[in-house]
């Protein structure tokens, strides 16, 4: 007999249990409705505002009734995290991995900016839900023509997701502390230029050579590119306003992906 997968030492994962029991009355609420209620709470007041009581109140039921759908608050958060994975929009793969993965990275950055509480959800320890599995499938589709083994491709999915999360975490952390990214980059560059001028760090001086004192090597040129949200528009911040243009994200992700992946074969001749 096959044992049901478990997560984090807890009972069987919510994703291994059917949403609706084979017998009994039809449920009054759906997992999607419960997840959406939790997301609304978290978007407004952070993940700490999401409790079994507050989520139950949001869908108009008693806390005890919510346990018919989710066994714990952790399961509620799992539903919420997977629900936002449903915001991705996928196109057919072009056969060029970097070109296909960059729009997914842009969308992921936009999702983190709209739902910054996602950074408080552990990235490991839970089984992926259906929308997360769909994301994995589409990343693997983008990697279909890349000369990597299956396990190496799965590792790449994790590395890709982790880099985007780290980048978003840095941006959102700066926003939460009131830092302006461009000003911080300029301050960092100016500081490093002063240190390099002392002559004790020749490699740092060489890396900074020829850069303007106000921008330096740490600041990205403004080429007008904007990270894209799932609907094709600019990524939004947590308050719904457009996220600041971040050409550095596009450039950094392109460099990381290009270095991470072996070259894709050129497309074959048209039939």
Secondary structure, DSSP 8 states (H G I E B T S, - for coil): -----BSTTSSB-GGGS-SS-SSSS--SS-HHHHHHHHHHHHHHH-GGG--HHHHHHHTTS-HHHHTTT-SSHHHHHHHHHHHHHTT-------S-HHHHHHHHHHHHHHHHHH-GGGGGS-SSSS---HHHHHHHHHHHHHTTTSS--HHHHHHHHHHHHHHHHHHHHHHHHHHHTT--HHHHHHHHHHHHHHHHHTSS-HHHHHHHTT--TTTTTTS--------B-TTSSB-B-TTSSB----HHHHHHHHHHHHHHS----------
